[in-house]
Amino acid sequence: MIRRREFITLLGGAAAAGPLVAHAQQSARPYRVAYLALLPGQDSLVVKQRLDELGYTEGKNLIFDFRSADGHSEQLPQLAAELVRTRPDVIVAGFGTLAAQAAQAATATTPIVFVSVGDPIGAGIVKSLNRPGANVTGMTPQGTEMGGKRLQLLEELIPGIRILAVFMNPETPFTVLALQELRVLANARGQRLEVFEIGSADQLSRSIETAAKAGATGAVTLEDPLLLDLRRQIAVLVTEFQLPTIYGNREFAEAGGLLSYGPERRHLYRRAAELVDKILKGAEPADIPIERPTKFELVINAKTAKALSLDVPDRLPALADEVIE
């Protein structure tokens, strides 16, 4: 016979165990993380690697569903809709604004983590950086400090530079804000900006040639997925026209660009995976502030500097995270 005190103890133990059993049953289902990208690449592998370090292993407790538009932005809405139909726990929107916008348009409930949106407020993705609202959070490289640093680095290579070419894709929302900030910084340094739009690969050669003929002795790119995809062609053309150029992504320097200064891309993707982890553990995207990068890197391509007949000051290689010989 079970005494009354023993019965109450057993009943209380069963009640306490209830949530644990329910959690165990729920955790038995693999988490599904979807990844939406405008461009193919290795970035999604960085996210998967960090998730694995955090305890999410594909084939065990994780299903990782990757979709890429292969540079065709018009395919993003369809791909986003397909991912939503798989009922993912979280959607990761890869580099750029367009993937994040497509994911947001496809669902108002599934949590979304974007990796790098230049102006998430201006693009209508979040209400504020501190409290994004809705079902979206992520990372933004927004900030004037990077633009100022790039101008400083370029002038160290080309003292007295006065006319700067700016290459940008007018279809990318972030470039409008970035251009405004860069113009203020350039004016303060006594430099004039000449803006050249590159909305497609067909415009690339003409824009760079026109910039060189306009008297620009240096250039800055305002990166977006299109220009990132064209990085090898850009690096070849600006070198051909003897136009020293600084970029925001190390992939440009690796592709033959002169130098790059910007957020460490790998860190951004690892941090995105950590935000996914927070959401899978119960955090609400609306309450997770938009983060700015904390790690930056300077990469110099010494071979390209030589091709441009530039004497690199000793200070720069000493500061660089990597010098490509």
C-alpha positions as CSV (number, residue, x, y, z in Angstrom):
1,M,0.0,0.0,0.0
2,I,1.3,3.5,-0.9
3,R,1.1,5.9,2.0
4,R,-0.4,9.4,1.3
5,R,2.9,11.2,1.7
6,E,4.6,8.7,-0.7
7,F,1.8,9.2,-3.2
8,I,2.1,13.0,-3.1
9,T,5.9,12.6,-3.6
10,L,5.5,10.3,-6.6
11,L,2.9,12.6,-8.1
12,G,5.1,15.6,-7.7
13,G,8.0,13.8,-9.2
14,A,5.9,12.8,-12.2
15,A,4.8,16.4,-12.7
16,A,8.3,17.7,-12.5
17,A,9.5,15.0,-15.0
18,G,6.8,15.9,-17.4
19,P,8.5,19.0,-19.0
20,L,11.8,17.0,-19.2
21,V,10.1,14.1,-21.0
22,A,8.4,16.6,-23.4
23,H,11.8,18.3,-24.0
24,A,13.5,15.0,-24.7
25,Q,10.7,14.0,-27.1
26,Q,11.0,17.4,-28.8
27,S,14.8,17.3,-29.0
28,A,14.6,13.9,-30.6
29,R,13.4,15.7,-33.8
30,P,16.4,17.0,-35.8
31,Y,16.5,20.8,-36.0
32,R,16.1,22.1,-39.6
33,V,18.3,25.1,-40.6
34,A,17.7,26.5,-44.0
35,Y,20.3,28.6,-45.8
36,L,19.3,31.0,-48.6
37,A,22.2,32.5,-50.7
38,L,22.3,34.7,-53.8
39,L,25.7,33.4,-54.7
40,P,27.3,29.9,-54.4
41,G,30.3,29.7,-52.1
42,Q,31.9,28.3,-49.0
43,D,30.3,30.6,-46.5
44,S,27.5,28.2,-45.6
45,L,30.2,25.6,-44.7
46,V,31.5,28.0,-42.0
47,V,28.0,28.2,-40.5
48,K,27.7,24.4,-40.5
49,Q,31.2,24.0,-38.9
50,R,30.3,26.4,-36.1
51,L,26.9,24.7,-35.6
52,D,28.8,21.4,-35.3
53,E,31.0,22.9,-32.7
54,L,27.9,24.0,-30.8
55,G,26.5,20.5,-30.8
56,Y,24.4,20.4,-34.0
57,T,25.7,17.6,-36.3
58,E,24.1,17.0,-39.7
59,G,22.7,13.5,-39.9
60,K,22.2,13.3,-36.1
61,N,20.3,16.3,-34.7
62,L,20.5,18.7,-37.7
63,I,19.1,18.9,-41.2
64,F,20.9,21.7,-43.2
65,D,19.1,22.7,-46.3
66,F,21.2,25.0,-48.7
67,R,19.7,26.8,-51.7
68,S,21.6,29.2,-54.0
69,A,20.2,31.5,-56.7
70,D,23.6,31.3,-58.4
71,G,23.6,35.0,-58.9
72,H,20.1,35.2,-60.4
73,S,18.3,37.5,-57.9
74,E,15.0,36.9,-59.5
75,Q,15.1,33.3,-58.3
76,L,15.4,34.2,-54.6
77,P,11.7,34.6,-53.9
78,Q,10.9,31.2,-55.3
79,L,13.8,29.6,-53.4
80,A,12.7,31.3,-50.2
81,A,9.2,30.0,-50.6
82,E,10.5,26.5,-51.2
83,L,12.5,26.7,-48.0
84,V,9.6,27.9,-45.9
85,R,7.5,25.0,-47.1
86,T,10.1,22.6,-45.5
87,R,9.1,24.2,-42.2
88,P,12.6,25.1,-41.0
89,D,13.4,26.1,-37.4
90,V,15.6,29.0,-38.6
91,I,16.4,30.5,-42.0
92,V,19.9,31.9,-42.5
93,A,20.1,34.6,-45.2
94,G,23.6,34.8,-46.7
95,F,25.7,37.8,-47.8
96,G,23.8,40.8,-49.0
97,T,20.4,42.5,-48.7
98,L,18.4,40.6,-51.4
99,A,18.5,37.2,-49.7
100,A,17.3,38.7,-46.4
101,Q,14.5,40.6,-48.1
102,A,13.4,37.4,-50.0
103,A,13.3,35.4,-46.8
104,Q,11.4,38.1,-45.0
105,A,8.8,38.3,-47.7
106,A,8.3,34.5,-47.6
107,T,7.5,34.2,-43.9
108,A,6.4,36.4,-41.0
109,T,6.8,33.6,-38.4
110,T,9.9,31.5,-39.2
111,P,13.0,33.1,-37.4
112,I,15.5,34.6,-39.9
113,V,19.2,35.4,-39.2
114,F,20.9,37.5,-41.9
115,V,24.6,37.5,-42.2
116,S,25.5,40.9,-43.7
117,V,22.9,43.5,-44.6
118,G,24.5,46.9,-45.0
119,D,21.4,49.0,-44.1
120,P,18.8,46.8,-42.5
121,I,16.6,49.7,-41.4
122,G,16.7,51.5,-44.8
123,A,16.0,48.2,-46.5
124,G,12.9,47.8,-44.4
125,I,14.1,44.6,-42.8
126,V,14.1,45.7,-39.2
127,K,12.6,48.6,-37.2
128,S,15.7,49.4,-35.2
129,L,19.1,47.9,-34.5
130,N,18.5,47.5,-30.8
131,R,15.1,45.9,-31.1
132,P,14.6,44.5,-34.6
133,G,11.0,43.4,-34.1
134,A,9.2,40.7,-36.0
135,N,11.1,37.5,-36.8
136,V,14.4,38.9,-38.0
137,T,17.9,39.5,-36.5
138,G,21.4,39.4,-37.8
139,M,24.6,41.2,-38.6
140,T,25.3,44.6,-40.3
141,P,28.7,46.1,-41.3
142,Q,27.1,49.6,-41.1
143,G,29.4,52.3,-39.8
144,T,31.5,55.2,-41.0
145,E,34.8,54.0,-39.3
146,M,35.5,51.5,-42.1
147,G,35.1,54.0,-44.9
148,G,37.4,56.4,-43.1
149,K,40.0,53.7,-42.6
150,R,39.9,52.7,-46.2
151,L,40.5,56.2,-47.4
152,Q,43.4,56.6,-45.0
153,L,45.0,53.3,-46.1
154,L,44.6,54.3,-49.8
155,E,46.2,57.7,-49.2
156,E,49.2,56.0,-47.4
157,L,49.8,54.2,-50.7
158,I,49.0,57.2,-52.9
159,P,50.0,60.4,-51.0
160,G,48.1,63.5,-52.1
161,I,45.3,61.6,-53.9
162,R,42.5,64.1,-54.8
163,I,40.1,62.3,-57.2
164,L,38.7,59.0,-56.1
165,A,36.5,56.7,-58.3
166,V,33.7,54.9,-56.5
167,F,32.3,51.7,-58.1
168,M,28.9,50.7,-56.9
169,N,25.8,48.8,-57.9
170,P,22.9,51.3,-57.8
171,E,20.4,48.4,-57.2
172,T,21.8,47.6,-53.8
173,P,20.1,49.6,-51.0
174,F,23.1,49.8,-48.8
175,T,25.2,51.6,-51.4
176,V,23.1,54.8,-51.2
177,L,23.9,55.1,-47.4
178,A,27.5,54.0,-47.8
179,L,28.1,56.6,-50.6
180,Q,26.7,59.4,-48.5
181,E,29.0,58.5,-45.6
182,L,32.0,58.1,-47.9
183,R,31.3,61.5,-49.5
184,V,31.4,63.3,-46.2
185,L,34.6,61.6,-45.2
186,A,36.2,62.3,-48.6
187,N,35.2,66.0,-48.4
188,A,36.8,66.3,-45.0
189,R,40.1,65.0,-46.6
190,G,39.9,67.4,-49.5
191,Q,39.1,64.6,-52.0
192,R,36.5,64.5,-54.7
193,L,34.4,61.4,-55.5
194,E,33.5,60.4,-59.0
195,V,30.8,57.7,-58.9
196,F,30.6,55.0,-61.6
197,E,27.6,52.6,-61.5
198,I,28.1,48.9,-62.3
199,G,24.7,47.2,-62.5
200,S,25.8,44.3,-64.7
201,A,29.0,42.6,-66.0
202,D,28.5,44.4,-69.3
203,Q,29.1,47.8,-67.6
204,L,32.3,46.8,-65.9
205,S,35.0,47.5,-68.5
206,R,33.4,50.8,-69.6
207,S,33.0,52.1,-66.0
208,I,36.6,51.4,-65.1
209,E,38.0,52.8,-68.3
210,T,35.9,56.0,-67.9
211,A,37.1,56.4,-64.3
212,A,40.8,56.3,-65.4
213,K,40.2,58.8,-68.1
214,A,38.4,61.1,-65.6
215,G,41.6,61.5,-63.8
216,A,41.0,59.3,-60.8
217,T,44.2,58.1,-59.2
218,G,42.6,55.7,-56.8
219,A,39.3,53.9,-56.3
220,V,37.0,52.4,-53.7
221,T,34.3,49.7,-54.3
222,L,31.0,49.6,-52.4
223,E,30.6,45.8,-52.4
224,D,27.5,43.9,-53.0
225,P,27.0,40.3,-54.2
226,L,27.3,41.4,-57.9
227,L,30.6,43.1,-57.5
228,L,31.8,40.3,-55.2
229,D,31.0,37.9,-58.0
230,L,32.9,40.0,-60.5
231,R,36.0,40.5,-58.2
232,R,38.5,38.7,-60.6
233,Q,37.4,40.8,-63.6
234,I,37.5,44.0,-61.5
235,A,41.0,43.2,-60.2
236,V,42.3,42.6,-63.7
237,L,40.8,45.7,-65.2
238,V,41.8,48.2,-62.5
239,T,45.3,46.9,-62.6
240,E,45.3,47.2,-66.4
241,F,44.2,50.9,-66.1
242,Q,46.7,51.5,-63.3
243,L,43.9,52.4,-60.9
244,P,44.9,51.4,-57.3
245,T,41.7,50.2,-55.6
246,I,40.7,49.3,-52.0
247,Y,38.0,46.8,-51.3
248,G,35.9,45.8,-48.3
249,N,36.2,42.0,-48.6
250,R,39.4,39.9,-48.5
251,E,38.2,37.9,-51.4
252,F,39.1,40.8,-53.7
253,A,42.7,40.8,-52.5
254,E,42.8,37.1,-52.9
255,A,41.5,37.5,-56.4
256,G,44.3,40.0,-57.3
257,G,43.0,43.2,-55.8
258,L,45.5,45.6,-54.3
259,L,44.2,45.6,-50.7
260,S,41.1,45.1,-48.6
261,Y,40.0,46.3,-45.2
262,G,36.7,45.2,-43.7
263,P,35.0,42.8,-41.4
264,E,36.4,39.3,-41.1
265,R,33.9,37.4,-43.1
266,R,34.5,34.1,-41.4
267,H,33.8,35.7,-38.0
268,L,30.5,37.0,-39.4
269,Y,29.3,33.6,-40.4
270,R,30.4,32.0,-37.2
271,R,28.6,34.6,-35.3
272,A,25.5,34.0,-37.4
273,A,25.6,30.3,-36.4
274,E,25.8,31.4,-32.7
275,L,22.6,33.5,-33.2
276,V,20.9,30.5,-34.7
277,D,21.9,28.5,-31.6
278,K,20.4,31.2,-29.4
279,I,17.1,31.0,-31.3
280,L,17.0,27.2,-31.3
281,K,17.4,27.4,-27.5
282,G,14.3,29.7,-27.2
283,A,15.4,33.3,-27.9
284,E,13.1,35.5,-29.9
285,P,14.7,37.2,-33.0
286,A,12.8,40.3,-32.2
287,D,14.7,40.7,-28.9
288,I,18.2,40.0,-30.3
289,P,19.9,43.3,-31.2
290,I,21.4,43.6,-34.7
291,E,25.2,43.2,-34.2
292,R,28.1,45.0,-35.8
293,P,31.3,43.1,-36.6
294,T,34.1,43.3,-34.0
295,K,36.9,41.8,-36.0
296,F,38.4,43.5,-39.0
297,E,41.3,42.5,-41.3
298,L,43.7,44.2,-43.6
299,V,45.0,42.1,-46.5
300,I,47.6,43.4,-49.0
301,N,48.4,41.9,-52.3
302,A,52.2,42.6,-52.8
303,K,52.2,41.2,-56.3
304,T,49.5,43.7,-57.4
305,A,51.3,46.6,-55.7
306,K,54.3,45.8,-57.7
307,A,52.3,45.6,-60.9
308,L,50.9,49.1,-60.1
309,S,54.5,50.4,-59.4
310,L,53.6,51.3,-55.8
311,D,56.0,51.5,-53.0
312,V,54.2,50.0,-50.0
313,P,55.3,51.8,-46.8
314,D,56.8,49.4,-44.2
315,R,54.1,50.3,-41.8
316,L,51.3,48.7,-43.8
317,P,52.7,45.1,-44.1
318,A,53.4,45.3,-40.4
319,L,49.8,46.2,-39.7
320,A,48.4,43.7,-42.2
321,D,46.7,40.4,-41.2
322,E,48.0,38.9,-44.4
323,V,50.4,39.9,-47.2
324,I,49.8,38.0,-50.4
325,E,53.2,37.6,-52.2
